[in-house]
């Protein structure tokens, strides 16, 4: 017992001595680290914390954007797929390709389309505007283009002035705009970015679509970005 007590006393003494005699971190270094950390937080806040709205506003976006209801299926049946080979990017997903095949997405009502072209290929994301985790959606998209060079970003942004649905209240439209602004800032962190306003009303043919062909030509609602 005496040996155990002596050993514990020795360990405690050694630990205390180490803590006291360790070289303290320079205060300027601590301040610099804190400042840098604050910059990173300010530049890339978590979507779930940065973009907030009332339950009613989120529900309006969810209902309008479509969550499998008959209205969404009607819209899907009217969309005209592109000619030739293409990969469809579904709602809430992102894809990238390094070989010359088109990426295409549809049903961009209150949702936001994000495209990137680069030396290595192209990437396309269909970001939902409802209350699902956009941080996870962004993590996937940004991971797809990590390390790419000569990035050019494109954002298909819903134009609130084209809204025709009573579901989309002023509060819901304001929330949709905040989601768009946050995503535009994220894409801008990757490279030069061109946000393009497009109709958010349900349509036919190429309305509510975004695509990037095998030669990295971008179309938003069937038209090249202005």
GITA-V596311 format. One record per run of one state. SS is the DSSP state (~ for helix, > for strand, _ for the rest). FROM is the first residue (numbers start at 0). LEN is the number of residues. If there is no record, write none. Layout:
BEGIN
[[SS & FROM & LEN] [SS & FROM & LEN]]
END
This chain:
BEGIN
[[_ & 0 & 1] [~ & 1 & 20] [_ & 21 & 5] [~ & 26 & 17] [_ & 43 & 3] [~ & 46 & 4] [_ & 50 & 4] [~ & 54 & 11] [_ & 65 & 4] [~ & 69 & 9] [> & 78 & 1] [_ & 79 & 6] [> & 85 & 3] [_ & 88 & 5] [> & 93 & 4] [_ & 97 & 4] [> & 101 & 4] [_ & 105 & 6] [> & 111 & 6] [_ & 117 & 4] [> & 121 & 6] [_ & 127 & 6] [~ & 133 & 11] [_ & 144 & 7] [> & 151 & 8] [~ & 159 & 3] [_ & 162 & 7] [~ & 169 & 19] [_ & 188 & 3] [> & 191 & 8] [_ & 199 & 5] [> & 204 & 1] [_ & 205 & 4] [> & 209 & 3] [_ & 212 & 5] [> & 217 & 3] [_ & 220 & 2] [> & 222 & 1] [_ & 223 & 3]]
END
